[in-house]
Amino acid sequence: MTRFHSILIIALALAPGACHEVSSARDGRVSSQSQSEAVTTEAVGNARLRVFGTEARAALGVMTAADSQTRAAAWARLRTTEEYKRLSEREQSFHRPMSDTAFYQWLTADSTIARAPILARTLDAWMKSDIAGAVQRSAAYLPRGTPIRARLYFMIKPHANTFVYDTEHNPTIFVSVDPKVNAAQFENEIAHELHHIGYAAACPAPTAATAQTPMDTVANWMSAFGEGWAMLAAAGGPNVNPHWESDSADRARWDHDYAHVDDGMRQLSGFFDSVLTRRISVPDSVQAHAMSFFGVQGPWYTVGYLMARTIEVQKGRDKLLSVICSPPKLVLDYQQAAIDANRAGEHLPLWPRKFIEQIRAYVRAGTQHAGGAQDLAAPPSSL
């Protein structure tokens, strides 16, 4: 499973690849394209993204094949692509082996084949898209000079979800080609996931202790508040609704959940207390409870966003970025910023006093977790 660390910035170093490339530059942006037009390199300032569309091209070949021989050849190509192999690797890491048969049946279903033309147009547009805006949003919420390598996989697959993988060794963003995603949503998605990759690079995972204390476990899971950081970065600032580009249903869901962020904080407080008092102590049980707070965009998102946004509004972005590698310090700084805001008339939720005292003692002892969250939650299926 992947490690989800805590931190941000974006200077994406170009990952080595095997394709032959030709480069061109325009307006400070470099775009390199492979001879097959299935792999490109995007350069924006110090950022480098290797963009792959080989699996998607092969999938379209399967869907539009005129005869069984052509379809079999396209399917063979698809199964050998880097994207497909690494998706299978990721699924295996979550103990849910990927079925080639099920994937092929989905690709060749009449309902999928009927979507081939619009999927092809969407892929063409995305392969030519300018990611400068997404990179710049991510970079604004990352420490300067954090070099990372990133691969961006555009894939045609059964589930239309986007996620990061292997942020420690070969940072990758899997993006499902989805015609329903408009240009603004696409940029927001990429900015969010780029932030996760920078988040992991800026704060490397510490060497695991042989005997973790309950507070170590709590601090480790606090790095999942990085989901809230990514929401703030992708939005472009504290005064922009994180779902401004979404459809009305998604925006209404977020607005409702964020309006009840105090409920989310209470849920997380209960979870943290259960771990600290050892009512929940078995690792699998701890993980199961922690994963339940991801949801569509559950408390890890809403509470993480609340804390990051409040610190930036009250204390400035520099202050916010100063605690990016220490989730416990994030909690402490939020608590003080919220107290100050409430004195001025706000009504922000506060962490329980006992919990704050425990976090303060942990930080004072110099054992605060500097980065590296528990394994990032997996969606029900990533295919």
Secondary structure, 3 states (H helix, E strand, C coil): CCEECCCCCCEEECCCCCCCEEEEEECCEEEEEECCCCEEEEEECCEEEEEECHHHHHHHHHHHCCCHHHHHHHHHHHHCCHHHHHHHHHHHHCCCCCCHHHHHHHHCCHHHHCCHHHHHHHHHHHHCCCCHHHHHHHHHCCCCCCEEEEEEEEECCCCCCEEEECCCCCCEEEEECCCCCCHHHHHHHHHHHHHHHHHHHHCCCCCCCCCCCHHHHHHHHHHHHHHHHHHHHHHCCCCCCCCCCCCHHHHHHHHHHHHCHHHHHHHHHHHHHHHHCCCCCCHHHHHHHHHCCCCCCCHHHHHHHHHHHHHHHHHCHHHHHCCCCCHHHHHHHHHHHHHHHHHCCCCCCCCCHHHHHHHHHHHHCCCCCCCCEEECCCCCCCC
